[in-house]
């Protein structure tokens, strides 16, 4: 509502030098808007979107003096008024211009001063360092940072500054209105030394234009390194010899392409030039650093630039724009949008932030507002921001986020530049309301020496430079101003509409108090707007403490207003949104102070994993004593309830865990009958181990196990229990000896339940099917194999009945001799064992009577294991020397009662019919 009320204070701009050329803007991703003669804006990028341009930055458009679109371009391709590509300006078909959509100001369109059918499109390419590295050849690789390849990403060359000619009297082969007749005439803005560096880049991404003050044509101005190049366009065409001005700073070519980025603008009055640099460093890699904003003087008659002044240094500066009266300079930098006062003693020190949005293009519009593109801002990329009052100081300039919807279009970095002088000369009028004085003045690009006014209502002419005039009544009037500006007579006219005053009605509001207090209670004043305006949606309402303040439009009350007395009268200013005309009326405020007891609505925490959030049906709450014709609305806070904003749906999911208080507002005939607090309580569920497993032993049928409810908090007595047994058991624990699935429903005193499931599985003691022994090797191993009916969880031990036990059934490095393996059921169903024997055959023996190794025998044989084994010993010739009983002492090394020789002997061991072992050993004496 506040922005609508500004209509009353905004000047109505009337063109002396017509501004229709800048009426249509096309930019970004198929975005477009049109500025209407009444200073309204029409979004052109609506469904079905006809706009074809897709550009990150560079774009330009041009319209005739009446605001009818003629053509637009992204610097490569040219479209006509019907969005048809001009055949000789088609980049995809190989007939494109030498601009670049990724160039900050890829192009600007200039009319021929003498021929209304001819238009010049000046283009500046993106000076890419990879193209420069390939010079003079075409770059054919992949561009950095996802820049693609030729031709989509770029044409592989740095083309510099060029101009092309469009003849609007022609019809293209595809029916386009107008066609390009001359394409890409090169203009030199660099040192042409073929061995130098400048020729590899040729230009920056900056271009602007202004009308020459004496009416002799236009200046097109660009900047490269440390030089300004001003090209003159007059009725004979484009002068290829520029006026060159060399000034600091020096923008190093080694930092291109980044050093090329940023806008240039000449002021509407043609006296200043501002240049934004995203970066001024020696390198094009790493973070952007060292950018700047510089301000210069411009001699409109000679094209000479002078008097450089650093406004901002060491900051990434991108967008720049002057206010229409050249009183303020605006900068869009990485850290926000800044305003500088060009009338201040120290312009750099006058800077102040008006927004913290990061950089993008700025552009002055025909309505004298400044618009800012949005990029990487989320949903606001579908809008333009606007500086509503650029001539005002600081935040009074009224920076407005997301002010202009692009509907189907999307903003990017760029906005179209125009000849800045089209914004410079205007008739200004304010207060176009019946019975009130309308104030006029002429704003011109130069000194206004005199003005003669004809108000078009039959009244006497006025020679006052800034007259006030009361028209006889509502209606349309043609106002003429004949002004002498620096010796030139300019006659201009405008049809203005003097509008009737709106109709308004007095109204009242009754508000509830959440306490006994009847003051400092919030009223949503806009609730009365419907009655005050009589339902006229074209009227907006603002509120004031006094009638004088309402008439002066000073110190408006906030829409959320705390009353200061009960009752209280405030005053409403009712404004026609179209005309800005207003009247005042009254609004009476009354407080109904009644305290109501809180109501309760409870749910169990059964939604989304016990997070204290649940779904409530708010209408389940029974509110006592309300009228059947009253309406009930629900709100998350007292302020929302008082202001009737952000109403909650009746199917509501709480946003505060566990316990949240909301408020029910009872209203009838736009009067509050009561406020009721409602406590939404989400009661917790029992905290359980919801899944568990236990075991019964099939070999121990009389053994029972105890199942418990698995409580993680609270005590047994806090809950009730319901087991799935037949019959149902309600004790906290039960005892079972049968396999099965058992559930217990655990319920709190609030009736909130959770179910625990216990799966009881069978187990038993093990049955050893076999023990696999690998002996007579360096690493003897034992592996215990169980029969299939062994269904328990088992651990194993060797020779240790009480453990420790191991999970593996395999033992290694088992010593020779006799052992016992034990198998233990970890679920308590018992332990089983089995005796085993691990054989060992010595490699030698020493029968010398010392008590050590005096006989040779096999270890691991006894009356139980291999009891029928036979051992035969042979000499090396195969002669049987001994038949040894393995259960005895073994061979003593004698043959026929005589000591055998110290040498090797062979053995044959018959362990059983399935196993025979052969080998040899040594006798050492």
C-alpha positions in Angstrom: 0.0 0.0 0.0 2.9 2.4 0.8 4.3 2.2 -2.7 0.8 2.9 -4.2 0.5 6.1 -2.2 3.7 7.4 -3.7 1.8 8.0 -6.9 0.6 11.3 -5.4 4.2 12.5 -5.0 5.7 11.2 -8.2 6.2 13.6 -11.2 4.4 12.7 -14.4 7.1 12.7 -17.1 6.2 14.3 -20.4 8.7 14.1 -23.3 10.1 17.1 -25.1 12.7 15.0 -26.8 10.4 12.0 -27.0 11.4 9.0 -24.9 9.6 6.4 -26.9 12.9 5.0 -28.1 13.4 3.4 -24.6 9.9 2.1 -24.2 10.6 -1.6 -24.8 13.2 -3.6 -23.0 14.2 -7.2 -23.9 16.9 -9.0 -21.8 17.8 -12.1 -19.8 16.1 -15.3 -20.4 13.2 -14.2 -22.7 12.2 -11.3 -20.4 10.6 -8.2 -21.6 8.7 -5.1 -20.3 7.1 -2.0 -21.9 7.0 1.5 -20.4 3.6 3.0 -21.2 3.0 6.7 -21.7 1.2 6.9 -18.4 4.3 5.6 -16.6 2.8 2.2 -16.0 4.7 -0.9 -17.0 3.4 -3.8 -19.0 5.1 -7.2 -18.7 5.7 -8.6 -22.2 7.1 -12.0 -21.2 3.7 -13.5 -20.4 2.3 -16.8 -21.6 2.7 -17.7 -24.4 6.1 -15.9 -24.3 7.0 -14.6 -27.8 10.3 -13.1 -26.8 13.3 -15.0 -28.2 16.4 -13.4 -26.6 18.4 -15.5 -24.2 21.4 -13.7 -22.8 23.4 -13.5 -19.6 24.4 -9.9 -20.1 24.5 -8.0 -23.4 21.3 -6.8 -25.0 19.8 -3.8 -26.7 16.4 -2.7 -28.0 15.0 0.3 -29.8 11.5 1.7 -30.4 10.1 4.5 -32.4 9.2 7.9 -31.0 5.7 6.6 -30.1 7.0 3.7 -28.2 6.4 1.0 -30.8 9.1 -1.7 -30.9 11.4 -1.7 -33.9 14.2 -4.2 -33.1 16.3 -5.8 -30.4 19.5 -7.8 -30.2 21.8 -9.8 -28.0 24.8 -8.5 -29.9 24.8 -11.5 -32.2 21.3 -12.0 -33.5 18.8 -9.3 -34.5 15.0 -9.7 -34.0 12.3 -7.5 -35.5 9.2 -6.1 -33.8 7.4 -9.4 -34.3 10.4 -11.4 -32.7 11.4 -12.7 -36.2 15.1 -13.0 -36.8 16.5 -10.7 -39.5 18.1 -13.0 -42.0 21.4 -11.0 -42.2 21.6 -10.9 -38.5 21.3 -14.5 -37.6 24.2 -15.9 -35.5 23.1 -19.5 -35.8 22.9 -19.2 -39.6 26.4 -17.8 -39.8 25.3 -14.2 -40.5 25.5 -12.9 -36.9 27.0 -9.7 -35.5 30.2 -9.6 -33.6 28.9 -8.9 -30.1 28.5 -11.5 -27.4 25.6 -12.2 -25.0 28.3 -12.6 -22.3 29.6 -9.1 -22.9 28.4 -6.6 -20.2 27.0 -4.2 -22.8 27.1 -6.3 -25.9 25.4 -3.7 -28.1 23.6 -0.4 -28.4 21.3 0.8 -31.1 21.6 4.4 -32.6 19.3 5.9 -35.2 20.7 7.7 -38.2 20.0 11.4 -37.5 18.7 12.1 -41.0 17.2 8.8 -42.2 14.4 7.4 -40.0 14.8 4.0 -41.6 18.5 3.5 -40.8 19.8 2.2 -37.5 23.3 1.4 -36.3 23.9 -1.5 -34.0 27.3 -1.0 -32.2 28.6 -4.2 -30.7 31.5 -5.0 -28.3 32.7 -8.5 -28.1 33.7 -10.4 -25.0 37.5 -10.2 -25.0 38.3 -13.7 -24.0 41.9 -14.6 -22.9 41.7 -18.0 -24.5 40.8 -16.5 -27.8 43.7 -14.0 -27.3 46.1 -16.9 -26.6 45.1 -18.5 -30.0 45.4 -15.2 -32.0 45.6 -14.8 -34.9 44.0 -18.2 -35.2 40.6 -19.2 -34.1 40.3 -20.8 -30.6 39.0 -24.3 -31.1 39.2 -25.8 -27.6 36.8 -26.0 -24.6 36.2 -22.7 -22.8 37.0 -22.5 -19.1 34.3 -22.6 -16.4 31.7 -24.5 -18.5 31.9 -21.9 -21.4 31.4 -24.6 -24.0 32.9 -24.7 -27.5 32.6 -22.8 -30.7 30.2 -21.8 -32.1 27.7 -22.0 -29.3 30.0 -20.7 -26.6 31.8 -18.2 -28.7 33.1 -17.8 -32.3 36.7 -18.2 -31.2 37.8 -14.7 -32.1 38.0 -11.4 -30.1 36.2 -9.2 -32.6 36.4 -5.8 -30.8 34.1 -2.9 -31.6 32.0 -3.1 -34.7 28.8 -1.6 -36.1 26.2 -2.9 -38.4 23.4 -1.1 -40.3 19.7 -2.1 -40.3 17.3 -0.7 -42.9 13.8 -0.8 -41.5 12.3 -0.1 -44.9 13.3 -3.6 -46.1 11.6 -6.9 -45.7 13.7 -10.0 -45.0 13.4 -13.2 -47.0 11.6 -14.7 -44.0 9.2 -11.8 -43.7 11.1 -9.9 -41.1 10.4 -6.1 -40.8 13.8 -4.7 -41.5 17.1 -6.4 -42.3 20.8 -5.9 -41.8 22.3 -4.4 -44.9 25.9 -3.8 -43.6 27.4 -6.1 -41.1 30.4 -5.9 -38.7 32.2 -2.8 -39.9 35.3 -2.8 -37.6 36.3 0.3 -35.6 39.8 0.4 -34.1 40.0 1.0 -30.4 43.5 -0.4 -29.8 47.1 -0.3 -30.9 47.0 -2.2 -34.2 50.6 -3.4 -33.9 50.3 -7.0 -35.0 53.0 -8.1 -32.6 51.4 -6.3 -29.7 49.0 -7.5 -27.0 46.2 -5.0 -27.6 45.3 -6.4 -31.0 44.6 -9.8 -29.4 41.8 -8.3 -27.3 40.7 -5.1 -29.2 38.1 -3.8 -26.7 36.4 -4.0 -23.3 32.8 -4.8 -22.7 31.7 -1.2 -22.3 29.7 1.0 -24.6 27.3 4.0 -24.1 25.9 6.8 -26.2 24.5 10.4 -25.8 23.0 13.0 -28.2 25.3 15.8 -29.1 23.9 18.9 -27.5 23.9 21.1 -30.6 21.7 18.6 -32.4 24.5 17.4 -34.6 24.1 13.7 -34.0 25.4 11.3 -31.3 28.5 10.2 -29.5 29.1 6.5 -29.1 31.8 6.0 -26.4 33.8 3.0 -25.3 36.8 2.4 -23.0 39.8 0.2 -23.4 42.8 -0.1 -21.0 43.3 3.7 -20.3 41.7 5.3 -23.3 38.2 6.6 -24.1 37.2 6.4 -27.8 34.3 8.7 -28.8 32.9 8.0 -32.3 30.6 10.6 -33.8 27.4 9.7 -35.7 25.9 12.4 -37.9 23.6 12.5 -40.9 26.5 11.3 -43.1 27.0 8.1 -41.0 29.6 6.9 -38.6 33.0 8.6 -38.3 35.6 5.9 -38.1 38.2 8.3 -36.5 37.4 8.6 -32.8 38.2 11.3 -30.3 40.7 9.6 -28.0 41.1 10.7 -24.3 43.8 9.0 -22.3 43.4 9.0 -18.5 44.1 6.9 -15.4 43.5 4.2 -14.2 45.4 1.8 -16.5 43.4 -1.4 -16.7 46.0 -4.1 -17.4 45.4 -6.2 -20.4 46.9 -9.2 -18.6 43.8 -9.3 -16.5 41.4 -9.6 -19.4 38.7 -10.9 -19.7 37.7 -10.1 -16.1 39.3 -6.6 -16.4 36.9 -5.9 -19.3 33.7 -6.5 -17.3 31.5 -3.7 -16.0 29.1 -0.9 -17.4 29.9 2.5 -18.7 27.3 5.3 -18.7 27.2 8.9 -19.9 24.9 11.1 -17.8 21.6 12.2 -19.3 22.8 15.8 -19.3 25.8 14.7 -21.3 28.3 16.1 -18.8 29.6 13.1 -16.9 30.8 9.6 -17.6 30.9 6.8 -15.0 32.9 3.5 -15.6 32.5 0.4 -13.4 35.3 -2.2 -13.3 34.7 -5.6 -11.8 38.5 -6.1 -11.6 41.7 -4.1 -12.2 44.5 -6.6 -11.7 47.3 -8.3 -13.6 45.7 -11.8 -13.7 42.5 -13.3 -15.0 42.6 -16.2 -12.5 41.8 -16.5 -8.8 39.2 -14.4 -7.0 38.0 -11.1 -8.4 39.9 -8.2 -6.7 40.9 -4.6 -7.2 37.7 -3.4 -9.0 36.7 0.3 -9.0 34.3 3.0 -10.0 35.6 6.1 -11.7 33.8 9.3 -12.6 34.9 11.7 -15.4 33.9 14.9 -17.0 32.6 14.8 -20.6 32.7 17.6 -23.1 29.5 17.0 -25.2 30.7 19.3 -27.9 34.1 17.8 -28.5 33.8 14.2 -27.2 36.8 14.7 -24.9 36.8 12.9 -21.5 38.8 14.5 -18.6 39.2 14.9 -14.8 39.2 11.3 -13.6 38.0 10.8 -10.0 38.1 7.5 -8.1 34.8 7.0 -6.4 35.2 3.4 -5.2 38.4 1.4 -5.2 39.3 -2.2 -4.4 35.7 -3.5 -4.9 34.1 -5.5 -7.7 31.9 -2.9 -9.4 29.6 -3.9 -12.3 26.4 -1.8 -12.8 26.4 2.0 -12.9 23.7 4.6 -13.6 22.9 8.3 -13.2 19.6 9.7 -12.0 17.7 11.5 -14.7 18.7 14.9 -13.3 22.3 13.8 -12.8 22.1 14.6 -9.1 22.9 11.0 -8.0 25.1 8.2 -9.2 24.3 4.6 -8.4 26.6 1.6 -8.3 25.8 -2.1 -8.3 28.8 -3.8 -6.6 29.5 -7.2 -5.2 28.6 -6.1 -1.7 25.5 -4.1 -2.6 23.9 -1.1 -4.3 25.3 2.3 -3.4 24.2 5.8 -4.0 26.6 8.8 -4.4 25.6 12.4 -4.2 27.1 14.2 -7.2 26.3 17.6 -5.6 28.3 16.7 -2.4 31.6 18.3 -1.6 33.2 14.9 -1.5 31.4 12.5 -3.9 33.4 9.4 -2.7 32.5 10.1 0.9 28.8 10.6 0.2 28.4 6.9 -0.7 25.8 4.9 1.2 24.3 1.5 0.7 20.6 1.3 -0.2 20.6 -2.5 -0.8 22.9 -5.4 -0.1 22.1 -7.3 -3.2 25.1 -8.3 -5.3 26.0 -6.8 -8.6 24.1 -6.8 -11.9 23.1 -4.1 -14.5 21.5 -0.8 -13.6 19.4 1.1 -16.1 17.4 4.3 -16.1 13.9 4.0 -17.4 11.6 6.4 -19.2 9.7 6.9 -15.9 12.9 8.3 -14.4 13.2 5.3 -12.1 16.3 3.1 -12.1 15.9 -0.6 -12.5 18.2 -3.4 -11.4 18.5 -6.9 -12.8 18.4 -9.9 -10.5 20.5 -13.0 -10.8 21.1 -15.9 -8.4 18.5 -14.5 -6.0 16.0 -17.4 -6.2 12.4 -16.5 -7.0 13.4 -12.8 -7.4 15.1 -13.7 -10.6 11.6 -13.4 -12.1 11.5 -9.7 -11.1 13.4 -6.5 -11.5 14.2 -4.3 -8.5 13.5 -0.6 -8.8 14.8 2.6 -7.2 11.6 4.6 -7.2 12.9 8.1 -6.3 16.5 8.2 -7.6 16.9 11.9 -6.9 16.2 11.5 -3.1 19.0 11.0 -0.6 19.8 7.6 0.9 17.0 5.2 1.7 14.5 7.9 0.7 15.3 6.9 -2.8 13.0 3.9 -2.0 14.8 0.8 -3.2 12.2 -1.8 -3.8 13.0 -5.5 -4.2 11.1 -7.6 -6.7 9.1 -4.6 -7.9 8.4 -5.6 -11.5 7.3 -9.1 -12.4 8.7 -10.7 -15.5 6.1 -13.5 -15.4 7.5 -16.1 -17.8 10.8 -14.2 -18.2 14.0 -14.6 -16.1 16.4 -11.8 -15.3 20.1 -12.3 -15.6 23.0 -9.8 -15.3 22.2 -7.5 -18.1 19.6 -4.8 -19.1 19.5 -2.9 -22.4 21.4 0.4 -22.6 20.0 3.4 -24.4 21.1 6.8 -25.7 21.1 8.5 -22.3 19.9 11.9 -23.5 16.5 10.4 -24.3 15.9 10.7 -20.5 17.0 14.3 -20.1 14.2 16.7 -21.1 10.7 16.6 -19.6 7.7 18.5 -18.5 7.1 17.6 -14.9 3.7 17.8 -13.3 2.4 16.7 -9.9 -1.0 16.5 -8.2 -3.4 15.8 -11.0 -6.5 15.9 -8.9 -9.7 18.0 -9.3 -9.9 21.1 -7.2 -6.3 21.1 -6.2 -3.3 23.0 -7.7 -1.3 21.1 -10.2 2.4 22.1 -10.3 4.5 22.2 -13.4 8.1 22.6 -14.4 10.4 21.9 -17.4 13.4 19.6 -16.9 15.9 19.9 -19.8 19.4 19.0 -20.8 20.6 22.5 -20.5 19.6 25.9 -19.0 15.9 26.8 -19.4 15.9 30.5 -20.2 12.1 31.0 -20.4 8.8 29.0 -20.6 5.4 30.0 -21.9 2.6 27.7 -20.6 -0.8 27.0 -22.2 -2.8 24.8 -19.8 -5.4 23.9 -22.5 -8.5 24.9 -20.4 -9.0 28.4 -21.9 -7.2 30.1 -19.0 -4.5 32.8 -19.6 -1.0 31.8 -20.6 1.6 31.8 -17.9 5.3 32.8 -18.2 6.1 31.5 -14.6 8.9 29.0 -14.9 7.3 26.6 -12.4 3.6 27.5 -12.3 0.8 26.1 -10.2 -2.6 25.8 -11.9 -6.1 24.7 -10.7 -8.1 23.1 -13.6 -11.9 23.8 -13.7 -12.8 20.1 -13.1 -12.0 16.5 -14.0 -11.1 15.8 -17.6 -8.4 15.6 -20.2 -6.3 18.7 -21.0 -3.5 19.3 -23.5 -0.8 21.3 -21.8 1.8 23.0 -24.0 5.2 24.4 -22.9 7.3 26.5 -25.2 10.7 26.6 -23.6 13.9 28.3 -24.7 16.8 26.0 -23.7 20.3 27.4 -24.2 19.0 29.5 -27.1 17.0 26.6 -28.7 13.2 26.8 -28.7 11.5 23.5 -27.8 7.8 23.2 -28.0 6.2 20.1 -26.4 2.8 19.0 -25.3 1.2 16.3 -23.3 -2.4 15.2 -22.7 -2.9 15.1 -18.9 -5.9 13.9 -17.0 -7.3 15.8 -14.1 -8.9 13.1 -12.0 -12.0 13.1 -9.7 -11.5 12.6 -6.0 -12.3 9.1 -4.7 -15.4 8.3 -2.5 -14.8 7.1 1.1 -16.9 6.1 4.0 -16.3 6.3 7.8 -15.8 2.9 9.5 -15.1 1.2 12.9 -13.2 -1.8 14.2 -13.7 -3.8 17.4 -10.6 -5.8 18.6 -10.2 -8.4 21.4 -7.7 -8.1 24.2 -5.8 -11.2 25.4 -5.7 -9.7 28.8 -7.7 -7.2 30.9 -5.9 -4.3 29.2 -7.8 -2.2 26.7 -4.9 -0.2 25.3 -1.7 -1.1 23.4 -3.8 -3.7 21.7 -2.8 -4.4 18.0 -5.4 -3.5 15.4 -5.0 -4.6 11.8 -6.2 -1.3 10.3 -6.5 -2.6 6.8 -9.4 -4.7 8.0 -11.5 -1.6 7.7 -10.4 -0.8 4.2 -13.2 -2.8 2.5 -15.8 -0.7 4.3 -14.0 2.5 3.9 -13.6 2.1 0.1 -17.0 0.5 -0.4 -15.2 -2.4 -2.0 -13.5 -0.3 -4.7 -10.3 -2.3 -5.3 -8.7 0.6 -7.1 -8.5 2.6 -3.8 -5.8 2.2 -1.2 -6.0 3.3 2.4 -3.4 4.6 4.9 -4.1 5.7 8.4 -2.9 8.6 10.6 -3.3 10.0 14.1 -4.7 13.3 12.9 -6.7 14.8 10.1 -3.8 17.1 9.3 -1.3 14.3 9.1 -3.7 12.4 6.8 -3.9 15.4 4.5 -0.2 16.0 4.5 0.5 12.3 4.2 3.0 12.5 7.1 3.8 9.9 9.7 1.4 7.2 8.6 0.4 4.6 11.2 1.7 1.0 10.7 -1.0 -1.4 9.6 -0.3 -3.3 12.9 -1.2 -0.5 15.2 -1.4 -0.6 19.0 -4.2 1.7 20.2 -3.4 4.4 22.8 -6.9 4.9 24.2 -10.3 3.1 24.2 -12.2 4.1 22.2 -9.9 5.9 19.8 -10.5 7.7 16.5 -7.9 7.7 13.7 -8.0 9.1 10.2 -7.9 7.3 6.9 -6.4 8.7 3.7 -8.1 7.1 0.7 -6.1 7.2 -2.5 -7.0 6.4 -6.0 -4.3 4.0 -7.1 -4.5 5.1 -10.7 -4.7 8.9 -10.3 -3.0 9.4 -6.9 -6.0 11.6 -5.8 -7.1 11.3 -2.2 -9.8 12.1 0.4 -9.8 11.5 4.2 -12.4 9.9 6.5 -12.5 8.5 10.1 -12.0 5.1 11.7 -13.1 4.4 15.2 -11.3 1.7 17.3 -12.8 -0.1 20.2 -11.3 -2.9 22.4 -13.3 -5.8 23.8 -11.2 -7.0 26.9 -12.4 -10.5 27.9 -10.1 -13.2 29.3 -10.9 -16.8 28.2 -9.6 -20.0 29.8 -7.2 -22.1 27.7 -8.6 -25.1 25.8 -6.8 -28.4 25.3 -6.4 -30.6 22.2 -4.2 -33.7 22.7 -2.7 -36.2 20.2 -0.3 -39.1 20.6 3.1 -38.8 19.0 2.4 -41.3 16.2 3.6 -39.2 13.2 7.0 -39.1 11.6 9.1 -41.0 14.1 8.1 -39.5 17.5 9.4 -36.0 16.8 6.7 -34.2 18.9 4.8 -33.3 15.8 1.3 -34.4 15.0 -1.7 -33.6 12.9 -4.6 -31.8 14.6 -8.1 -31.1 13.5 -8.6 -27.7 15.1 -12.4 -27.9 14.8 -12.3 -30.8 17.3 -11.9 -28.2 20.0 -15.3 -27.3 21.5 -15.3 -23.5 22.2 -18.0 -22.6 24.7 -20.6 -19.9 24.4 -20.1 -18.7 20.8 -22.8 -17.6 18.5 -23.9 -20.1 15.7 -23.4 -17.3 13.2 -19.9 -16.4 14.3 -16.8 -17.5 12.4 -13.7 -19.1 14.0 -10.2 -18.6 12.7 -7.0 -20.0 14.1 -3.6 -18.4 14.4 -0.1 -19.3 15.6 0.4 -16.2 17.7 -1.5 -13.5 19.6 -0.3 -10.9 17.1 -1.5 -12.9 14.1 -4.8 -13.4 15.8 -5.2 -9.7 16.5 -4.1 -8.7 13.0 -6.0 -11.6 11.4 -2.9 -12.6 9.4 -1.4 -15.9 8.5 -4.5 -17.9 9.5 -3.9 -21.6 10.1 -5.8 -24.3 8.3 -8.1 -26.4 10.4 -6.1 -29.5 9.4 -3.0 -28.3 11.2 0.4 -29.9 12.0 2.0 -28.2 15.0 5.4 -26.5 14.4 6.6 -26.4 18.0 7.5 -29.8 19.4 5.4 -31.5 22.1 3.4 -28.4 23.2 2.3 -25.4 21.2 -0.2 -22.7 22.0 -2.3 -21.3 19.2 -5.3 -18.9 19.3 -8.9 -19.1 18.1 -10.4 -15.8 17.1 -14.2 -15.6 17.2 -15.6 -12.9 15.0 -19.0 -11.7 13.9 -19.8 -8.7 11.6 -16.1 -7.8 11.5 -16.0 -7.4 15.3 -13.9 -9.6 17.5 -16.0 -11.5 20.1 -13.2 -13.4 21.8 -9.7 -14.9 21.8 -9.2 -18.5 23.1 -5.8 -20.0 23.7 -5.7 -23.6 22.6 -2.9 -25.9 23.9 -1.9 -28.4 21.3 -0.2 -31.2 23.2 1.6 -34.1 21.6 1.9 -36.8 24.2 4.9 -39.1 24.0 4.7 -42.8 23.3 6.3 -45.3 25.6 10.0 -45.6 24.9 10.7 -49.3 24.2 13.0 -51.6 22.4 10.4 -52.4 19.9 12.1 -55.4 18.4 13.9 -58.2 20.2 14.8 -61.9 19.9 15.1 -64.6 22.5 15.6 -68.4 22.5 14.2 -71.6 24.1 16.2 -74.8 24.3 14.5 -77.7 22.5 16.7 -80.1 24.5 15.4 -78.5 27.7 11.6 -78.5 27.4 11.0 -77.7 31.0 13.1 -74.6 30.9 11.2 -71.2 30.6 12.4 -67.8 29.6 11.0 -64.4 30.8 9.8 -61.9 28.2 9.8 -58.2 29.3 8.3 -55.0 27.8 11.7 -53.5 27.0 11.2 -50.2 28.7 13.8 -47.6 28.1 12.5 -45.1 30.5 9.9 -44.8 33.2 9.0 -47.4 35.7 6.9 -50.6 35.3 3.9 -49.0 37.1 3.7 -46.1 34.6 2.1 -48.3 32.0 -0.4 -51.0 31.2 0.4 -54.1 29.3 -1.4 -56.4 26.9 0.4 -59.5 25.7 -0.6 -61.5 22.6 -1.0 -64.7 24.5 -4.1 -66.8 24.7 -5.6 -65.9 27.1 -4.3 -62.3 27.1 -1.9 -61.5 29.9 -1.6 -58.0 31.4 1.4 -58.5 33.6 4.6 -56.6 32.7 6.5 -59.9 32.0 5.5 -63.3 31.0 7.3 -66.7 31.0 7.3 -69.0 27.9 9.0 -72.2 26.7 7.5 -72.3 23.2 8.9 -70.9 19.9 6.8 -68.1 18.4 6.2 -64.4 18.0 5.0 -62.6 21.0 3.8 -58.9 21.2 3.1 -56.7 24.0 1.1 -53.4 23.7 2.5 -50.9 26.2 0.1 -47.9 27.0 0.7 -44.7 28.9 -1.7 -43.1 31.3 -2.6 -40.7 28.4 -3.7 -43.7 26.2 -0.6 -43.5 23.9 0.6 -47.0 23.0 3.5 -48.7 21.3 3.9 -52.4 20.5 7.0 -54.5 21.2 7.6 -57.6 19.2 9.7 -60.5 20.6 10.6 -63.3 18.3 11.3 -66.5 20.2 13.5 -68.9 18.2 14.7 -72.5 19.0 18.2 -73.4 20.1 19.8 -76.6 21.4 23.1 -78.1 22.4 25.4 -79.2 19.6 25.8 -82.6 18.0 29.4 -83.2 16.8 29.2 -85.0 13.5 32.9 -85.2 12.9 36.3 -83.8 13.9 38.6 -83.4 10.9 42.3 -83.7 12.0 45.2 -82.8 9.8 48.3 -84.1 11.5 51.8 -85.3 10.7 52.4 -81.8 9.2 54.2 -78.8 10.3 50.9 -77.0 11.2 48.5 -79.6 12.7 44.8 -78.4 12.5 41.6 -79.6 14.0 38.1 -78.7 12.5 34.9 -79.5 14.4 31.9 -80.3 12.2 28.4 -80.3 13.6 25.4 -82.2 12.5 22.5 -80.3 10.7 20.3 -80.6 13.8 22.6 -78.3 15.7 20.5 -75.1 15.5 22.1 -73.0 18.2 24.8 -70.4 18.3 28.0 -72.1 19.2 31.6 -71.4 20.4 34.5 -73.8 20.6 37.3 -74.7 23.0 40.2 -77.1 22.9 41.1 -78.8 26.2 39.5 -76.0 28.3 36.0 -76.9 29.4 35.4 -73.5 31.0 36.9 -71.6 28.1 37.8 -69.2 26.9 35.8 -70.2 23.8 36.2 -69.0 20.2 33.6 -68.4 17.5 35.7 -70.4 14.9 35.3 -74.2 14.7 38.9 -74.4 13.4 42.1 -74.8 15.5 45.6 -74.4 14.1 49.1 -75.4 15.4 47.6 -78.1 17.6 50.3 -80.0 19.6 50.6 -83.8 19.1 48.9 -86.0 21.5 45.5 -86.4 23.0 43.0 -83.5 23.2 39.3 -82.8 24.0 37.2 -80.4 21.9 34.3 -78.6 23.6 31.2 -77.0 21.8 29.2 -74.5 23.9 25.8 -73.2 23.0 25.9 -69.4 23.7 22.1 -69.4 24.4 22.6 -71.6 27.4 21.4 -75.0 26.0 24.5 -76.9 27.0 28.0 -78.0 26.2 29.3 -81.2 24.4 32.8 -82.6 24.1 34.8 -85.1 22.1 38.3 -86.6 22.6 40.7 -86.6 19.7 44.3 -87.7 18.9 46.9 -85.7 16.9 49.8 -87.9 15.7 53.4 -87.0 15.6 56.3 -89.1 14.1 59.8 -88.0 15.3 62.5 -87.3 12.7 65.3 -88.8 14.8 66.2 -90.3 18.1 69.4 -90.7 20.2 69.6 -94.1 22.0 72.6 -93.1 24.2 71.1 -93.9 27.5 70.8 -90.3 28.7 67.1 -90.5 29.3 66.2 -88.2 26.3 64.9 -89.6 23.0 66.3 -93.0 23.8 63.5 -94.7 21.9 61.7 -94.0 18.7 57.8 -94.2 18.6 54.7 -92.4 17.3 53.0 -89.9 19.6 49.2 -90.1 19.7 48.5 -93.8 19.7 47.0 -95.6 22.6 44.5 -98.2 23.4 41.7 -95.9 22.3 43.2 -94.2 19.2 44.8 -96.5 16.6 44.9 -99.4 19.0 45.6 -102.0 16.3 48.3 -100.0 14.6 51.6 -101.7 13.4 55.0 -100.1 13.0 57.8 -101.7 10.8 61.3 -100.4 10.7 63.7 -101.1 7.7 67.3 -100.4 6.9 68.1 -98.7 3.6 68.3 -102.0 1.8 64.7 -102.8 2.9 65.7 -105.3 5.5 63.1 -105.5 8.4 64.9 -104.6 11.6 62.0 -104.2 14.0 58.3 -104.8 14.5 57.3 -102.1 17.0 54.3 -102.1 19.2 53.1 -98.5 19.1 51.5 -98.9 22.5 54.9 -99.9 24.0 58.1 -98.0 24.6 59.1 -98.0 21.0 62.4 -99.1 19.2 65.5 -98.8 21.3 67.9 -98.7 18.3 69.2 -102.4 18.6 69.1 -105.1 16.1 69.6 -108.6 17.3 70.7 -107.2 20.6 73.4 -105.1 18.9 73.3 -101.4 18.5 72.3 -100.4 15.0 74.4 -98.0 13.0 73.9 -94.3 13.2 72.2 -93.7 9.9 68.7 -93.2 8.3 66.0 -95.9 8.7 62.7 -96.3 7.0 59.3 -97.0 8.6 55.9 -98.3 7.6 53.0 -97.4 9.9 49.7 -99.2 9.4 47.3 -97.1 11.4 44.1 -98.7 10.2 43.0 -100.2 6.9 42.3 -96.7 5.5 45.5 -95.0 6.5 49.2 -96.0 6.0 52.1 -93.7 6.6 55.7 -94.2 5.2 58.8 -92.2 5.9 62.3 -92.2 7.4 64.1 -91.0 10.5 67.6 -90.8 11.7 69.4 -92.7 14.4 72.1 -90.6 16.1 74.5 -91.8 18.7 
